[in-house]
């Protein structure tokens, strides 16, 4: 699973399928999240702090269940 797919899955599952909602909850601009999507990068620490229900194993390696 790519980082882009992980971001989209988190937005879909935990943010009502809204990148705007995800940006708001992360305290970032939509442009920042869009940049993550374009570059395929993730701020793992920020995601983990904001969404503690997301499995670290899934976030880092794409293995197991997201929650």
PQR file of N, CA, C, O and H, with PARSE charges and radii, in Angstrom:
ATOM      1  N   UNK A   1       0.849  -1.175   0.000 -0.4000 1.5000
ATOM      2  CA  UNK A   1       0.000   0.000   0.000 -0.0000 2.0000
ATOM      3  C   UNK A   1       0.895   1.239   0.000  0.5500 1.7000
ATOM      4  O   UNK A   1       1.843   1.331   0.780 -0.5500 1.4000
ATOM      5  N   UNK A   2       0.590   2.172  -0.865 -0.4000 1.5000
ATOM      6  CA  UNK A   2       1.378   3.395  -0.954 -0.0000 2.0000
ATOM      7  C   UNK A   2       0.952   4.383   0.123  0.5500 1.7000
ATOM      8  O   UNK A   2      -0.120   4.251   0.713 -0.5500 1.4000
ATOM      9  H   UNK A   2      -0.180   2.098  -1.499  0.4000 1.0000
ATOM     10  N   UNK A   3       1.798   5.369   0.369 -0.4000 1.5000
ATOM     11  CA  UNK A   3       1.452   6.416   1.331 -0.0000 2.0000
ATOM     12  C   UNK A   3       0.216   7.182   0.878  0.5500 1.7000
ATOM     13  O   UNK A   3      -0.616   7.564   1.701 -0.5500 1.4000
ATOM     14  H   UNK A   3       2.668   5.476  -0.111  0.4000 1.0000
ATOM     15  N   UNK A   4       0.096   7.403  -0.410 -0.4000 1.5000
ATOM     16  CA  UNK A   4      -1.089   8.092  -0.936 -0.0000 2.0000
ATOM     17  C   UNK A   4      -2.349   7.301  -0.609  0.5500 1.7000
ATOM     18  O   UNK A   4      -3.353   7.876  -0.189 -0.5500 1.4000
ATOM     19  H   UNK A   4       0.772   7.092  -1.078  0.4000 1.0000
ATOM     20  N   UNK A   5      -2.300   5.993  -0.797 -0.4000 1.5000
ATOM     21  CA  UNK A   5      -3.452   5.147  -0.486 -0.0000 2.0000
ATOM     22  C   UNK A   5      -3.772   5.178   1.008  0.5500 1.7000
ATOM     23  O   UNK A   5      -4.941   5.154   1.393 -0.5500 1.4000
ATOM     24  H   UNK A   5      -1.484   5.526  -1.137  0.4000 1.0000
ATOM     25  N   UNK A   6      -2.748   5.231   1.842 -0.4000 1.5000
ATOM     26  CA  UNK A   6      -2.962   5.301   3.290 -0.0000 2.0000
ATOM     27  C   UNK A   6      -3.668   6.607   3.671  0.5500 1.7000
ATOM     28  O   UNK A   6      -4.609   6.598   4.464 -0.5500 1.4000
ATOM     29  H   UNK A   6      -1.798   5.250   1.530  0.4000 1.0000
ATOM     30  N   UNK A   7      -3.218   7.713   3.113 -0.4000 1.5000
ATOM     31  CA  UNK A   7      -3.844   9.010   3.394 -0.0000 2.0000
ATOM     32  C   UNK A   7      -5.311   8.988   2.976  0.5500 1.7000
ATOM     33  O   UNK A   7      -6.188   9.423   3.723 -0.5500 1.4000
ATOM     34  H   UNK A   7      -2.453   7.721   2.469  0.4000 1.0000
ATOM     35  N   UNK A   8      -5.564   8.481   1.782 -0.4000 1.5000
ATOM     36  CA  UNK A   8      -6.943   8.427   1.290 -0.0000 2.0000
ATOM     37  C   UNK A   8      -7.800   7.495   2.133  0.5500 1.7000
ATOM     38  O   UNK A   8      -8.977   7.780   2.354 -0.5500 1.4000
ATOM     39  H   UNK A   8      -4.852   8.127   1.175  0.4000 1.0000
ATOM     40  N   UNK A   9      -7.239   6.390   2.607 -0.4000 1.5000
ATOM     41  CA  UNK A   9      -7.978   5.449   3.461 -0.0000 2.0000
ATOM     42  C   UNK A   9      -8.317   6.088   4.804  0.5500 1.7000
ATOM     43  O   UNK A   9      -9.426   5.918   5.311 -0.5500 1.4000
ATOM     44  H   UNK A   9      -6.283   6.158   2.427  0.4000 1.0000
ATOM     45  N   UNK A  10      -7.377   6.815   5.377 -0.4000 1.5000
ATOM     46  CA  UNK A  10      -7.634   7.508   6.644 -0.0000 2.0000
ATOM     47  C   UNK A  10      -8.732   8.550   6.444  0.5500 1.7000
ATOM     48  O   UNK A  10      -9.656   8.643   7.252 -0.5500 1.4000
ATOM     49  H   UNK A  10      -6.476   6.954   4.966  0.4000 1.0000
ATOM     50  N   UNK A  11      -8.633   9.325   5.381 -0.4000 1.5000
ATOM     51  CA  UNK A  11      -9.660  10.339   5.098 -0.0000 2.0000
ATOM     52  C   UNK A  11     -11.017   9.682   4.900  0.5500 1.7000
ATOM     53  O   UNK A  11     -12.027  10.179   5.399 -0.5500 1.4000
ATOM     54  H   UNK A  11      -7.882   9.250   4.725  0.4000 1.0000
ATOM     55  N   UNK A  12     -11.048   8.578   4.182 -0.4000 1.5000
ATOM     56  CA  UNK A  12     -12.295   7.881   3.907 -0.0000 2.0000
ATOM     57  C   UNK A  12     -12.921   7.313   5.175  0.5500 1.7000
ATOM     58  O   UNK A  12     -14.125   7.446   5.393 -0.5500 1.4000
ATOM     59  H   UNK A  12     -10.228   8.175   3.776  0.4000 1.0000
ATOM     60  N   UNK A  13     -12.113   6.688   5.998 -0.4000 1.5000
ATOM     61  CA  UNK A  13     -12.625   5.972   7.170 -0.0000 2.0000
ATOM     62  C   UNK A  13     -12.875   6.877   8.370  0.5500 1.7000
ATOM     63  O   UNK A  13     -13.877   6.716   9.068 -0.5500 1.4000
ATOM     64  H   UNK A  13     -11.135   6.579   5.821  0.4000 1.0000
ATOM     65  N   UNK A  14     -11.979   7.822   8.616 -0.4000 1.5000
ATOM     66  CA  UNK A  14     -12.040   8.599   9.852 -0.0000 2.0000
ATOM     67  C   UNK A  14     -12.469  10.055   9.660  0.5500 1.7000
ATOM     68  O   UNK A  14     -12.739  10.754  10.637 -0.5500 1.4000
ATOM     69  H   UNK A  14     -11.165   7.953   8.049  0.4000 1.0000
ATOM     70  N   UNK A  15     -12.532  10.508   8.428 -0.4000 1.5000
ATOM     71  CA  UNK A  15     -12.837  11.926   8.179 -0.0000 2.0000
ATOM     72  C   UNK A  15     -13.984  12.105   7.187  0.5500 1.7000
ATOM     73  O   UNK A  15     -14.005  13.068   6.420 -0.5500 1.4000
ATOM     74  H   UNK A  15     -12.313   9.941   7.635  0.4000 1.0000
ATOM     75  N   UNK A  16     -14.926  11.184   7.205 -0.4000 1.5000
ATOM     76  CA  UNK A  16     -16.109  11.274   6.342 -0.0000 2.0000
ATOM     77  C   UNK A  16     -15.754  11.468   4.875  0.5500 1.7000
ATOM     78  O   UNK A  16     -16.430  12.196   4.148 -0.5500 1.4000
ATOM     79  H   UNK A  16     -14.910  10.402   7.828  0.4000 1.0000
ATOM     80  N   UNK A  17     -14.679  10.802   4.452 -0.4000 1.5000
ATOM     81  CA  UNK A  17     -14.218  10.856   3.064 -0.0000 2.0000
ATOM     82  C   UNK A  17     -13.892  12.276   2.616  0.5500 1.7000
ATOM     83  O   UNK A  17     -14.077  12.625   1.450 -0.5500 1.4000
ATOM     84  H   UNK A  17     -14.130  10.210   5.042  0.4000 1.0000
ATOM     85  N   UNK A  18     -13.409  13.088   3.545 -0.4000 1.5000
ATOM     86  CA  UNK A  18     -13.147  14.496   3.254 -0.0000 2.0000
ATOM     87  C   UNK A  18     -11.698  14.860   3.577  0.5500 1.7000
ATOM     88  O   UNK A  18     -11.268  14.783   4.728 -0.5500 1.4000
ATOM     89  H   UNK A  18     -13.260  12.804   4.492  0.4000 1.0000
ATOM     90  N   UNK A  19     -10.964  15.253   2.555 -0.4000 1.5000
ATOM     91  CA  UNK A  19      -9.606  15.723   2.779 -0.0000 2.0000
ATOM     92  C   UNK A  19      -9.618  17.039   3.554  0.5500 1.7000
ATOM     93  O   UNK A  19      -8.690  17.322   4.311 -0.5500 1.4000
ATOM     94  H   UNK A  19     -11.314  15.315   1.621  0.4000 1.0000
ATOM     95  N   UNK A  20     -10.658  17.836   3.369 -0.4000 1.5000
ATOM     96  CA  UNK A  20     -10.781  19.095   4.116 -0.0000 2.0000
ATOM     97  C   UNK A  20     -10.925  18.807   5.611  0.5500 1.7000
ATOM     98  O   UNK A  20     -10.304  19.473   6.439 -0.5500 1.4000
ATOM     99  H   UNK A  20     -11.412  17.607   2.754  0.4000 1.0000
ATOM    100  N   UNK A  21     -11.744  17.814   5.949 -0.4000 1.5000
ATOM    101  CA  UNK A  21     -11.920  17.417   7.355 -0.0000 2.0000
ATOM    102  C   UNK A  21     -10.607  16.867   7.919  0.5500 1.7000
ATOM    103  O   UNK A  21     -10.243  17.152   9.060 -0.5500 1.4000
ATOM    104  H   UNK A  21     -12.248  17.272   5.276  0.4000 1.0000
ATOM    105  N   UNK A  22      -9.910  16.085   7.115 -0.4000 1.5000
ATOM    106  CA  UNK A  22      -8.628  15.546   7.560 -0.0000 2.0000
ATOM    107  C   UNK A  22      -7.640  16.675   7.821  0.5500 1.7000
ATOM    108  O   UNK A  22      -6.939  16.663   8.834 -0.5500 1.4000
ATOM    109  H   UNK A  22     -10.206  15.853   6.188  0.4000 1.0000
ATOM    110  N   UNK A  23      -7.579  17.629   6.937 -0.4000 1.5000
ATOM    111  CA  UNK A  23      -6.681  18.781   7.101 -0.0000 2.0000
ATOM    112  C   UNK A  23      -7.009  19.544   8.372  0.5500 1.7000
ATOM    113  O   UNK A  23      -6.116  19.927   9.128 -0.5500 1.4000
ATOM    114  H   UNK A  23      -8.147  17.639   6.115  0.4000 1.0000
ATOM    115  N   UNK A  24      -8.302  19.762   8.600 -0.4000 1.5000
ATOM    116  CA  UNK A  24      -8.740  20.491   9.793 -0.0000 2.0000
ATOM    117  C   UNK A  24      -8.320  19.759  11.062  0.5500 1.7000
ATOM    118  O   UNK A  24      -7.778  20.368  11.984 -0.5500 1.4000
ATOM    119  H   UNK A  24      -9.027  19.450   7.985  0.4000 1.0000
ATOM    120  N   UNK A  25      -8.567  18.462  11.108 -0.4000 1.5000
ATOM    121  CA  UNK A  25      -8.227  17.683  12.300 -0.0000 2.0000
ATOM    122  C   UNK A  25      -6.717  17.632  12.530  0.5500 1.7000
ATOM    123  O   UNK A  25      -6.265  17.606  13.675 -0.5500 1.4000
ATOM    124  H   UNK A  25      -9.007  17.967  10.359  0.4000 1.0000
ATOM    125  N   UNK A  26      -5.943  17.619  11.458 -0.4000 1.5000
ATOM    126  CA  UNK A  26      -4.485  17.601  11.578 -0.0000 2.0000
ATOM    127  C   UNK A  26      -3.915  18.981  11.913  0.5500 1.7000
ATOM    128  O   UNK A  26      -2.763  19.099  12.331 -0.5500 1.4000
ATOM    129  H   UNK A  26      -6.310  17.641  10.528  0.4000 1.0000
ATOM    130  N   UNK A  27      -4.732  20.022  11.725 -0.4000 1.5000
ATOM    131  CA  UNK A  27      -4.252  21.380  11.954 -0.0000 2.0000
ATOM    132  C   UNK A  27      -3.347  21.861  10.835  0.5500 1.7000
ATOM    133  O   UNK A  27      -2.448  22.674  11.049 -0.5500 1.4000
ATOM    134  H   UNK A  27      -5.667  19.926  11.385  0.4000 1.0000
ATOM    135  N   UNK A  28      -3.599  21.346   9.632 -0.4000 1.5000
ATOM    136  CA  UNK A  28      -2.800  21.696   8.459 -0.0000 2.0000
ATOM    137  C   UNK A  28      -3.692  22.314   7.390  0.5500 1.7000
ATOM    138  O   UNK A  28      -4.916  22.186   7.432 -0.5500 1.4000
ATOM    139  H   UNK A  28      -4.330  20.686   9.459  0.4000 1.0000
ATOM    140  N   UNK A  29      -3.072  22.972   6.452 -0.4000 1.5000
ATOM    141  CA  UNK A  29      -3.829  23.492   5.319 -0.0000 2.0000
ATOM    142  C   UNK A  29      -4.136  22.337   4.366  0.5500 1.7000
ATOM    143  O   UNK A  29      -3.456  21.311   4.372 -0.5500 1.4000
ATOM    144  H   UNK A  29      -2.078  23.076   6.418  0.4000 1.0000
ATOM    145  N   UNK A  30      -5.162  22.522   3.556 -0.4000 1.5000
ATOM    146  CA  UNK A  30      -5.475  21.521   2.539 -0.0000 2.0000
ATOM    147  C   UNK A  30      -4.315  21.379   1.564  0.5500 1.7000
ATOM    148  O   UNK A  30      -4.074  20.296   1.031 -0.5500 1.4000
ATOM    149  H   UNK A  30      -5.714  23.355   3.551  0.4000 1.0000
ATOM    150  N   UNK A  31      -3.603  22.466   1.332 -0.4000 1.5000
ATOM    151  CA  UNK A  31      -2.452  22.428   0.443 -0.0000 2.0000
ATOM    152  C   UNK A  31      -1.384  21.477   0.977  0.5500 1.7000
ATOM    153  O   UNK A  31      -0.750  20.758   0.205 -0.5500 1.4000
ATOM    154  H   UNK A  31      -3.798  23.346   1.765  0.4000 1.0000
ATOM    155  N   UNK A  32      -1.183  21.471   2.292 -0.4000 1.5000
ATOM    156  CA  UNK A  32      -0.188  20.579   2.893 -0.0000 2.0000
ATOM    157  C   UNK A  32      -0.571  19.121   2.669  0.5500 1.7000
ATOM    158  O   UNK A  32       0.276  18.308   2.300 -0.5500 1.4000
ATOM    159  H   UNK A  32      -1.698  22.056   2.919  0.4000 1.0000
ATOM    160  N   UNK A  33      -1.834  18.787   2.888 -0.4000 1.5000
ATOM    161  CA  UNK A  33      -2.285  17.403   2.680 -0.0000 2.0000
ATOM    162  C   UNK A  33      -2.214  17.044   1.198  0.5500 1.7000
ATOM    163  O   UNK A  33      -1.834  15.927   0.849 -0.5500 1.4000
ATOM    164  H   UNK A  33      -2.522  19.448   3.187  0.4000 1.0000
ATOM    165  N   UNK A  34      -2.577  17.979   0.328 -0.4000 1.5000
ATOM    166  CA  UNK A  34      -2.458  17.730  -1.113 -0.0000 2.0000
ATOM    167  C   UNK A  34      -1.003  17.502  -1.516  0.5500 1.7000
ATOM    168  O   UNK A  34      -0.728  16.698  -2.407 -0.5500 1.4000
ATOM    169  H   UNK A  34      -2.886  18.887   0.611  0.4000 1.0000
ATOM    170  N   UNK A  35      -0.078  18.198  -0.874 -0.4000 1.5000
ATOM    171  CA  UNK A  35       1.343  17.995  -1.142 -0.0000 2.0000
ATOM    172  C   UNK A  35       1.760  16.593  -0.712  0.5500 1.7000
ATOM    173  O   UNK A  35       2.522  15.930  -1.416 -0.5500 1.4000
ATOM    174  H   UNK A  35      -0.302  18.851  -0.150  0.4000 1.0000
ATOM    175  N   UNK A  36       1.268  16.136   0.441 -0.4000 1.5000
ATOM    176  CA  UNK A  36       1.542  14.745   0.871 -0.0000 2.0000
ATOM    177  C   UNK A  36       1.079  13.774  -0.212  0.5500 1.7000
ATOM    178  O   UNK A  36       1.793  12.833  -0.560 -0.5500 1.4000
ATOM    179  H   UNK A  36       0.649  16.675   1.013  0.4000 1.0000
ATOM    180  N   UNK A  37      -0.114  14.007  -0.737 -0.4000 1.5000
ATOM    181  CA  UNK A  37      -0.657  13.118  -1.756 -0.0000 2.0000
ATOM    182  C   UNK A  37       0.194  13.132  -3.022  0.5500 1.7000
ATOM    183  O   UNK A  37       0.490  12.075  -3.579 -0.5500 1.4000
ATOM    184  H   UNK A  37      -0.694  14.771  -0.454  0.4000 1.0000
ATOM    185  N   UNK A  38       0.585  14.308  -3.476 -0.4000 1.5000
ATOM    186  CA  UNK A  38       1.394  14.428  -4.692 -0.0000 2.0000
ATOM    187  C   UNK A  38       2.760  13.776  -4.538  0.5500 1.7000
ATOM    188  O   UNK A  38       3.238  13.093  -5.444 -0.5500 1.4000
ATOM    189  H   UNK A  38       0.344  15.166  -3.023  0.4000 1.0000
ATOM    190  N   UNK A  39       3.381  13.990  -3.385 -0.4000 1.5000
ATOM    191  CA  UNK A  39       4.738  13.480  -3.154 -0.0000 2.0000
ATOM    192  C   UNK A  39       4.762  12.052  -2.613  0.5500 1.7000
ATOM    193  O   UNK A  39       5.797  11.386  -2.634 -0.5500 1.4000
ATOM    194  H   UNK A  39       2.993  14.544  -2.649  0.4000 1.0000
ATOM    195  N   UNK A  40       3.618  11.595  -2.134 -0.4000 1.5000
ATOM    196  CA  UNK A  40       3.572  10.266  -1.534 -0.0000 2.0000
ATOM    197  C   UNK A  40       4.288  10.227  -0.194  0.5500 1.7000
ATOM    198  O   UNK A  40       4.901   9.222   0.166 -0.5500 1.4000
ATOM    199  H   UNK A  40       2.777  12.136  -2.118  0.4000 1.0000
ATOM    200  N   UNK A  41       4.203  11.343   0.549 -0.4000 1.5000
ATOM    201  CA  UNK A  41       4.854  11.414   1.851 -0.0000 2.0000
ATOM    202  C   UNK A  41       3.803  11.527   2.943  0.5500 1.7000
ATOM    203  O   UNK A  41       2.664  11.921   2.692 -0.5500 1.4000
ATOM    204  H   UNK A  41       3.706  12.160   0.257  0.4000 1.0000
ATOM    205  N   UNK A  42       4.207  11.170   4.172 -0.4000 1.5000
ATOM    206  CA  UNK A  42       3.317  11.257   5.331 -0.0000 2.0000
ATOM    207  C   UNK A  42       4.136  11.754   6.513  0.5500 1.7000
ATOM    208  O   UNK A  42       5.294  11.376   6.686 -0.5500 1.4000
ATOM    209  H   UNK A  42       5.131  10.849   4.377  0.4000 1.0000
ATOM    210  N   UNK A  43       3.527  12.595   7.310 -0.4000 1.5000
ATOM    211  CA  UNK A  43       4.112  12.955   8.609 -0.0000 2.0000
ATOM    212  C   UNK A  43       3.563  11.937   9.600  0.5500 1.7000
ATOM    213  O   UNK A  43       2.496  12.129  10.182 -0.5500 1.4000
ATOM    214  H   UNK A  43       2.586  12.902   7.170  0.4000 1.0000
ATOM    215  N   UNK A  44       4.312  10.852   9.781 -0.4000 1.5000
ATOM    216  CA  UNK A  44       3.850   9.738  10.612 -0.0000 2.0000
ATOM    217  C   UNK A  44       3.511  10.178  12.030  0.5500 1.7000
ATOM    218  O   UNK A  44       2.517   9.736  12.607 -0.5500 1.4000
ATOM    219  H   UNK A  44       5.179  10.697   9.308  0.4000 1.0000
ATOM    220  N   UNK A  45       4.336  11.046  12.582 -0.4000 1.5000
ATOM    221  CA  UNK A  45       4.118  11.515  13.953 -0.0000 2.0000
ATOM    222  C   UNK A  45       2.799  12.285  14.063  0.5500 1.7000
ATOM    223  O   UNK A  45       2.025  12.073  14.996 -0.5500 1.4000
ATOM    224  H   UNK A  45       5.143  11.405  12.114  0.4000 1.0000
ATOM    225  N   UNK A  46       2.556  13.172  13.109 -0.4000 1.5000
ATOM    226  CA  UNK A  46       1.331  13.986  13.111 -0.0000 2.0000
ATOM    227  C   UNK A  46       0.098  13.097  12.972  0.5500 1.7000
ATOM    228  O   UNK A  46      -0.897  13.297  13.668 -0.5500 1.4000
ATOM    229  H   UNK A  46       3.185  13.344  12.351  0.4000 1.0000
ATOM    230  N   UNK A  47       0.165  12.123  12.075 -0.4000 1.5000
ATOM    231  CA  UNK A  47      -0.961  11.204  11.893 -0.0000 2.0000
ATOM    232  C   UNK A  47      -1.203  10.421  13.177  0.5500 1.7000
ATOM    233  O   UNK A  47      -2.344  10.295  13.624 -0.5500 1.4000
ATOM    234  H   UNK A  47       0.973  11.961  11.509  0.4000 1.0000
ATOM    235  N   UNK A  48      -0.133   9.893  13.773 -0.4000 1.5000
ATOM    236  CA  UNK A  48      -0.262   9.089  14.997 -0.0000 2.0000
ATOM    237  C   UNK A  48      -0.825   9.896  16.158  0.5500 1.7000
ATOM    238  O   UNK A  48      -1.626   9.383  16.939 -0.5500 1.4000
ATOM    239  H   UNK A  48       0.793   9.995  13.411  0.4000 1.0000
ATOM    240  N   UNK A  49      -0.416  11.142  16.277 -0.4000 1.5000
ATOM    241  CA  UNK A  49      -0.922  12.003  17.355 -0.0000 2.0000
ATOM    242  C   UNK A  49      -2.396  12.342  17.156  0.5500 1.7000
ATOM    243  O   UNK A  49      -3.171  12.361  18.113 -0.5500 1.4000
ATOM    244  H   UNK A  49       0.235  11.559  15.642  0.4000 1.0000
ATOM    245  N   UNK A  50      -2.773  12.608  15.919 -0.4000 1.5000
ATOM    246  CA  UNK A  50      -4.131  13.036  15.613 -0.0000 2.0000
ATOM    247  C   UNK A  50      -5.116  11.871  15.571  0.5500 1.7000
ATOM    248  O   UNK A  50      -6.271  12.000  15.977 -0.5500 1.4000
ATOM    249  H   UNK A  50      -2.144  12.593  15.143  0.4000 1.0000
ATOM    250  N   UNK A  51      -4.641  10.739  15.074 -0.4000 1.5000
ATOM    251  CA  UNK A  51      -5.488   9.558  14.920 -0.0000 2.0000
ATOM    252  C   UNK A  51      -4.855   8.368  15.655  0.5500 1.7000
ATOM    253  O   UNK A  51      -4.318   7.462  15.017 -0.5500 1.4000
ATOM    254  H   UNK A  51      -3.702  10.634  14.744  0.4000 1.0000
ATOM    255  N   UNK A  52      -4.915   8.368  16.995 -0.4000 1.5000
ATOM    256  CA  UNK A  52      -4.262   7.292  17.755 -0.0000 2.0000
ATOM    257  C   UNK A  52      -4.866   5.913  17.490  0.5500 1.7000
ATOM    258  O   UNK A  52      -4.242   4.897  17.794 -0.5500 1.4000
ATOM    259  H   UNK A  52      -5.351   9.104  17.513  0.4000 1.0000
ATOM    260  N   UNK A  53      -6.067   5.870  16.930 -0.4000 1.5000
ATOM    261  CA  UNK A  53      -6.694   4.594  16.619 -0.0000 2.0000
ATOM    262  C   UNK A  53      -6.084   3.907  15.399  0.5500 1.7000
ATOM    263  O   UNK A  53      -6.332   2.724  15.164 -0.5500 1.4000
ATOM    264  H   UNK A  53      -6.575   6.696  16.683  0.4000 1.0000
ATOM    265  N   UNK A  54      -5.288   4.639  14.625 -0.4000 1.5000
ATOM    266  CA  UNK A  54      -4.629   4.059  13.453 -0.0000 2.0000
ATOM    267  C   UNK A  54      -3.424   3.248  13.924  0.5500 1.7000
ATOM    268  O   UNK A  54      -2.586   3.738  14.681 -0.5500 1.4000
ATOM    269  H   UNK A  54      -5.086   5.599  14.816  0.4000 1.0000
ATOM    270  N   UNK A  55      -3.355   2.021  13.471 -0.4000 1.5000
ATOM    271  CA  UNK A  55      -2.266   1.116  13.838 -0.0000 2.0000
ATOM    272  C   UNK A  55      -0.929   1.629  13.295  0.5500 1.7000
ATOM    273  O   UNK A  55      -0.809   1.962  12.116 -0.5500 1.4000
ATOM    274  H   UNK A  55      -4.036   1.623  12.856  0.4000 1.0000
ATOM    275  N   UNK A  56       0.054   1.684  14.165 -0.4000 1.5000
ATOM    276  CA  UNK A  56       1.401   2.113  13.746 -0.0000 2.0000
ATOM    277  C   UNK A  56       1.972   1.146  12.719  0.5500 1.7000
ATOM    278  O   UNK A  56       2.627   1.571  11.767 -0.5500 1.4000
ATOM    279  H   UNK A  56      -0.043   1.414  15.123  0.4000 1.0000
ATOM    280  N   UNK A  57       1.732  -0.144  12.901 -0.4000 1.5000
ATOM    281  CA  UNK A  57       2.207  -1.170  11.955 -0.0000 2.0000
ATOM    282  C   UNK A  57       1.625  -0.922  10.568  0.5500 1.7000
ATOM    283  O   UNK A  57       2.334  -1.001   9.565 -0.5500 1.4000
ATOM    284  H   UNK A  57       1.200  -0.489  13.674  0.4000 1.0000
ATOM    285  N   UNK A  58       0.340  -0.625  10.519 -0.4000 1.5000
ATOM    286  CA  UNK A  58      -0.315  -0.350   9.242 -0.0000 2.0000
ATOM    287  C   UNK A  58       0.229   0.940   8.631  0.5500 1.7000
ATOM    288  O   UNK A  58       0.507   0.995   7.433 -0.5500 1.4000
ATOM    289  H   UNK A  58      -0.236  -0.561  11.334  0.4000 1.0000
ATOM    290  N   UNK A  59       0.377   1.966   9.451 -0.4000 1.5000
ATOM    291  CA  UNK A  59       0.835   3.260   8.960 -0.0000 2.0000
ATOM    292  C   UNK A  59       2.253   3.167   8.404  0.5500 1.7000
ATOM    293  O   UNK A  59       2.541   3.716   7.340 -0.5500 1.4000
ATOM    294  H   UNK A  59       0.151   1.921  10.424  0.4000 1.0000
ATOM    295  N   UNK A  60       3.128   2.484   9.110 -0.4000 1.5000
ATOM    296  CA  UNK A  60       4.523   2.405   8.689 -0.0000 2.0000
ATOM    297  C   UNK A  60       4.779   1.379   7.590  0.5500 1.7000
ATOM    298  O   UNK A  60       5.563   1.621   6.672 -0.5500 1.4000
ATOM    299  H   UNK A  60       2.894   2.038   9.974  0.4000 1.0000
ATOM    300  N   UNK A  61       4.111   0.233   7.691 -0.4000 1.5000
ATOM    301  CA  UNK A  61       4.419  -0.868   6.766 -0.0000 2.0000
ATOM    302  C   UNK A  61       3.276  -1.269   5.852  0.5500 1.7000
ATOM    303  O   UNK A  61       3.471  -2.028   4.903 -0.5500 1.4000
ATOM    304  H   UNK A  61       3.474   0.036   8.436  0.4000 1.0000
ATOM    305  N   UNK A  62       2.086  -0.763   6.136 -0.4000 1.5000
ATOM    306  CA  UNK A  62       0.941  -1.143   5.327 -0.0000 2.0000
ATOM    307  C   UNK A  62       0.462  -2.554   5.617  0.5500 1.7000
ATOM    308  O   UNK A  62      -0.236  -3.156   4.801 -0.5500 1.4000
ATOM    309  H   UNK A  62       1.928  -0.147   6.907  0.4000 1.0000
ATOM    310  N   UNK A  63       0.837  -3.087   6.785 -0.4000 1.5000
ATOM    311  CA  UNK A  63       0.483  -4.460   7.137 -0.0000 2.0000
ATOM    312  C   UNK A  63      -0.578  -4.483   8.233  0.5500 1.7000
ATOM    313  O   UNK A  63      -0.601  -3.617   9.108 -0.5500 1.4000
ATOM    314  H   UNK A  63       1.404  -2.597   7.447  0.4000 1.0000
ATOM    315  N   UNK A  64      -1.450  -5.475   8.174 -0.4000 1.5000
ATOM    316  CA  UNK A  64      -2.484  -5.611   9.182 -0.0000 2.0000
ATOM    317  C   UNK A  64      -3.653  -4.676   8.925  0.5500 1.7000
ATOM    318  O   UNK A  64      -3.816  -4.121   7.839 -0.5500 1.4000
ATOM    319  H   UNK A  64      -1.432  -6.177   7.463  0.4000 1.0000
ATOM    320  N   UNK A  65      -4.449  -4.528   9.955 -0.4000 1.5000
ATOM    321  CA  UNK A  65      -5.645  -3.693   9.882 -0.0000 2.0000
ATOM    322  C   UNK A  65      -5.292  -2.240  10.197  0.5500 1.7000
ATOM    323  O   UNK A  65      -4.408  -1.970  11.010 -0.5500 1.4000
ATOM    324  H   UNK A  65      -4.317  -4.979  10.838  0.4000 1.0000
ATOM    325  N   UNK A  66      -5.984  -1.317   9.553 -0.4000 1.5000
ATOM    326  CA  UNK A  66      -5.724   0.099   9.793 -0.0000 2.0000
ATOM    327  C   UNK A  66      -6.083   0.487  11.217  0.5500 1.7000
ATOM    328  O   UNK A  66      -5.379   1.287  11.834 -0.5500 1.4000
ATOM    329  H   UNK A  66      -6.703  -1.537   8.892  0.4000 1.0000
ATOM    330  N   UNK A  67      -7.160  -0.064  11.746 -0.4000 1.5000
ATOM    331  CA  UNK A  67      -7.613   0.305  13.098 -0.0000 2.0000
ATOM    332  C   UNK A  67      -7.260  -0.774  14.096  0.5500 1.7000
ATOM    333  O   UNK A  67      -7.560  -0.640  15.282 -0.5500 1.4000
ATOM    334  H   UNK A  67      -7.732  -0.713  11.245  0.4000 1.0000
TER
END
